[in-house]
């Protein structure tokens, strides 16, 4: 069984964990409606995606 030869220092351990943090979710302003939406996602308010009508718009 493999056993580490040396103890991993807290500095090295924390450097390895630097990429594990949860990042913030990105939102962009829609060009047509001005609403915030996720990039590469369908705008649920208008039903548009990349200039094409994908879904029927929601009724308020």
N, C-alpha and C positions, 0 to 999 in steps of 0.2 A: 504494500500500500504506500502511496506517495505521501511523504510528510515534508512540510516546508522546512528548509534548512535554517532560515532566519525569521524572526517575528516581523510582520509587516508594520511599519511605523504608522502612527495616526496620520501623519502628513501624506504618506504614500496612499494610504487607504482612502483618505478624503479626496485626493486628486483623482483617484479612479472613480469615485462616486460623483464627480463634478457634472456628469452628463445625465444623472438619474433624476434631477429635479424636474418637476412638472412645469412646462412652459405655459405662457398665457395663450389663450385662444385668439386667433387673428380674425378680425372683422373688417370688412371693407364697405364703403358707402356705395350703394347701387347707383348706377349712372342715371337710370330712368326715374326711379321712385324716390331716391334719396334715403332709403331705409338701409340700416346696417344688416349685412348678411355675411355668412361664411364664404370664403373664396371656393370656387368649384362646387357650389351647392345651388340647388334650385331656390329661387326666391319664392317663398310660400305665399307671400301677399299677392304677387302678380302671376305666379306660375311660370315665369320666364326663366330660361337658362340659355346663355350665349345667344340671345336675340331670337330664340324660338319659343313658342308657346308649348310647354310640356304638360302642365296641369291646368285644370280649370281654376280660376281665382276664387279665393275664399269669400264667402258672403259675410259681411259684418252685421 
